């Protein structure tokens, strides 16, 4: 089943990358709108090359142009049950995390997961449902996604309330991850979220809890694809903690097992070779 799913996603992505500008527009606004406005679309998009970046369609420019000319309609007359499917070929766990953070950053917190599947080839398919007065604004979504260096490969508007987004996270980053330099001490202020650090070629991490904290460590080590390598939980208050960094670690999350209020005075962190 996993092999069939992977082949299907690869085929979809390959086809999406070879579609013309016209086909991308048709996917975004739907076949009926496309046919009604074909003359206007030909006029607006006469210079197709300006909508490409390194042989790939620049979806931000494409969507903005459609919106500016009133060709992309996402509002409903009344609240509807919206279905959105996200597909990615790269780093399924990392893609899932990025999509979650993007949805939250544009104001979508309450949705129901109808389907979630991924395989050993890192392909992801995530289908969600939510009740809303409009479809997700694809321009806002694309711009937020770009902050993670992730891009849209294709958008398919199957119906007013049914959309499919194919994304590429191959070169993506976690923007809130603080880059650590070996030997440099980083002073972390009061956290609003767990601390998230990015490291490279480090073998030891030393963490000091600042005066006034009551820190019960919760440390997670991730690889470059955000797969969990190891988790450290300490049900004992610590002032200092030194840990060996597992091989292939690229990200470290530092938290408290109970509440972030326990480290409201901040932490000091240093990584060593």
Beta strands, then each sheet from edge to edge (+ up, - down):
strand 1: 52-53
strand 2: 56-57
strand 3: 75-88
strand 4: 112-118
strand 5: 124-134
strand 6: 151-159
strand 7: 162-168
strand 8: 178-179
strand 9: 185-188
strand 10: 195-198
strand 11: 204-209
strand 12: 217-222
strand 13: 228-233
strand 14: 240-244
strand 15: 251-256
strand 16: 267-272
sheet 1: 1+ 2-
sheet 2: 4+ 5- 3+ 7+ 6-
sheet 3: 8+ 10+ 15- 12+ 13-
sheet 4: 9+ 16- 11+ 14-
end
